């Protein structure tokens, strides 16, 4: 299943459930009374709750509260991380984890936090909550989420490496090992995909869209699309709109 994020407030009457996916309850305000398969605890901004798939659980609250609810596919999580989370269903929220939760909350408030963005940040959050050593792949994934959210920034291999908290040589190595490509090739492809998505889904002027995607101007975007796809931005937009009308 794709990663899902919701903002939820609990009430005095317990809300019970059981589901086939994993869930994190990340309180950002107030206190929530949780029970996970008979094990009860109070979760709050310094303590998260992890619910494994298939476990009966319930939550309630007696005062004002808000929690980020993160639903995700546990099968996509490394076994060691899943095991660590299962060992402590009520995990302390460290300062680094709190910053990640705050950032994810801001993403949701500002842009709805796309599933792809959440997928990028999930490994880093889970490993931080599990108090594991952070894998380079998780640092890279979080950095890619940050870059995809701001494609128009003047990204270079140096600034990408800083976003991933690694050296430029490490960045190249992790890109090669995890994605079988180079940082610059990924960046070029990502900007083109972003521009195509905006052409298909928005009415942004092409010149503005090109700048937001990280191109110098409309002609640079046109050149990139002609070279990669043999189509101009205007022709691509018209074609996609016609396809949407047919559907």
FENMO-V384398 format. One record per residue. N is the residue number from 1. RES is the residue in one letter. OMEGA is omega in whole degrees, -180 to 180 (* if undefined). NEAR is the number of other ideal C-beta (glycine too) atoms within 10 Angstrom. Layout:
# FENMO-V384398
{{N,RES,OMEGA,NEAR} {N,RES,OMEGA,NEAR}}
This chain:
# FENMO-V384398
{{1,X,175,14} {2,X,178,12} {3,X,-180,20} {4,X,179,14} {5,X,180,23} {6,X,175,11} {7,X,-171,12} {8,X,172,14} {9,X,-179,12} {10,X,-180,23} {11,X,-175,11} {12,X,179,9} {13,X,-176,9} {14,X,175,14} {15,X,-176,13} {16,X,179,11} {17,X,173,11} {18,X,-177,12} {19,X,-175,13} {20,X,-179,9} {21,X,176,17} {22,X,-178,24} {23,X,171,21} {24,X,172,22} {25,X,-174,23} {26,X,-178,26} {27,X,175,25} {28,X,177,17} {29,X,175,13} {30,X,-176,17} {31,X,-180,17} {32,X,178,25} {33,X,-176,17} {34,X,170,25} {35,X,-180,16} {36,X,-180,20} {37,X,175,12} {38,X,178,8} {39,X,-175,11} {40,X,177,10} {41,X,174,14} {42,X,177,13} {43,X,-174,24} {44,X,-176,16} {45,X,176,17} {46,X,180,12} {47,X,180,18} {48,X,175,27} {49,X,177,23} {50,X,-179,25} {51,X,177,24} {52,X,176,16} {53,X,175,13} {54,X,-180,11} {55,X,175,18} {56,X,-179,12} {57,X,177,22} {58,X,-178,16} {59,X,177,23} {60,X,180,16} {61,X,-180,23} {62,X,179,12} {63,X,179,10} {64,X,-178,9} {65,X,172,21} {66,X,178,17} {67,X,169,26} {68,X,180,20} {69,X,-176,16} {70,X,178,24} {71,X,-176,17} {72,X,-179,21} {73,X,-177,15} {74,X,180,19} {75,X,-180,11} {76,X,-177,13} {77,X,177,18} {78,X,-176,16} {79,X,-178,9} {80,X,179,12} {81,X,179,18} {82,X,-180,18} {83,X,179,11} {84,X,179,18} {85,X,-179,23} {86,X,179,14} {87,X,-178,10} {88,X,-179,13} {89,X,175,20} {90,X,-172,16} {91,X,176,20} {92,X,178,11} {93,X,179,21} {94,X,178,13} {95,X,177,8} {96,X,179,14} {97,X,179,22} {98,X,179,16} {99,X,178,12} {100,X,180,20} {101,X,178,23} {102,X,-180,14} {103,X,179,15} {104,X,176,22} {105,X,177,17} {106,X,177,11} {107,X,-180,19} {108,X,-178,17} {109,X,-175,10} {110,X,-172,9} {111,X,-178,10} {112,X,178,10} {113,X,-180,22} {114,X,180,17} {115,X,-180,13} {116,X,178,13} {117,X,179,21} {118,X,179,21} {119,X,179,17} {120,X,-174,22} {121,X,-174,23} {122,X,-178,24} {123,X,-180,21} {124,X,179,22} {125,X,-178,23} {126,X,180,25} {127,X,177,23} {128,X,178,21} {129,X,180,24} {130,X,-180,22} {131,X,176,13} {132,X,170,15} {133,X,-175,7} {134,X,179,14} {135,X,175,17} {136,X,180,16} {137,X,179,17} {138,X,176,23} {139,X,179,20} {140,X,-178,27} {141,X,179,20} {142,X,178,22} {143,X,179,24} {144,X,177,25} {145,X,179,23} {146,X,-179,18} {147,X,180,22} {148,X,178,17} {149,X,-179,17} {150,X,-175,11} {151,X,-177,19} {152,X,178,14} {153,X,-179,12} {154,X,-177,6} {155,X,174,20} {156,X,178,13} {157,X,180,16} {158,X,-179,12} {159,X,175,13} {160,X,178,22} {161,X,179,20} {162,X,178,14} {163,X,180,20} {164,X,-180,25} {165,X,177,14} {166,X,178,18} {167,X,179,12} {168,X,180,15} {169,X,177,10} {170,X,178,15} {171,X,179,24} {172,X,-178,16} {173,X,-178,13} {174,X,175,21} {175,X,-179,21} {176,X,-177,12} {177,X,-173,11} {178,X,-171,14} {179,X,178,15} {180,X,177,8} {181,X,178,13} {182,X,178,14} {183,X,-177,25} {184,X,179,14} {185,X,178,12} {186,X,-179,15} {187,X,179,20} {188,X,-180,15} {189,X,-179,12} {190,X,-180,17} {191,X,179,22} {192,X,178,20} {193,X,179,13} {194,X,-180,18} {195,X,179,24} {196,X,179,19} {197,X,179,12} {198,X,177,20} {199,X,-177,25} {200,X,-169,14} {201,X,-178,11} {202,X,176,11} {203,X,179,9} {204,X,174,16} {205,X,-174,10} {206,X,180,18} {207,X,179,14} {208,X,180,12} {209,X,-179,21} {210,X,180,26} {211,X,180,17} {212,X,180,16} {213,X,178,23} {214,X,178,22} {215,X,-178,22} {216,X,-180,10} {217,X,-178,11} {218,X,-178,18} {219,X,178,11} {220,X,177,14} {221,X,179,24} {222,X,179,18} {223,X,-179,14} {224,X,-179,18} {225,X,177,22} {226,X,-177,13} {227,X,-175,9} {228,X,-170,12} {229,X,-179,13} {230,X,178,8} {231,X,177,15} {232,X,178,16} {233,X,-179,22} {234,X,-180,13} {235,X,179,15} {236,X,180,17} {237,X,180,21} {238,X,-179,13} {239,X,-179,13} {240,X,179,15} {241,X,178,13} {242,X,178,9} {243,X,179,10} {244,X,180,10} {245,X,180,7} {246,X,-180,6} {247,X,*,4}}
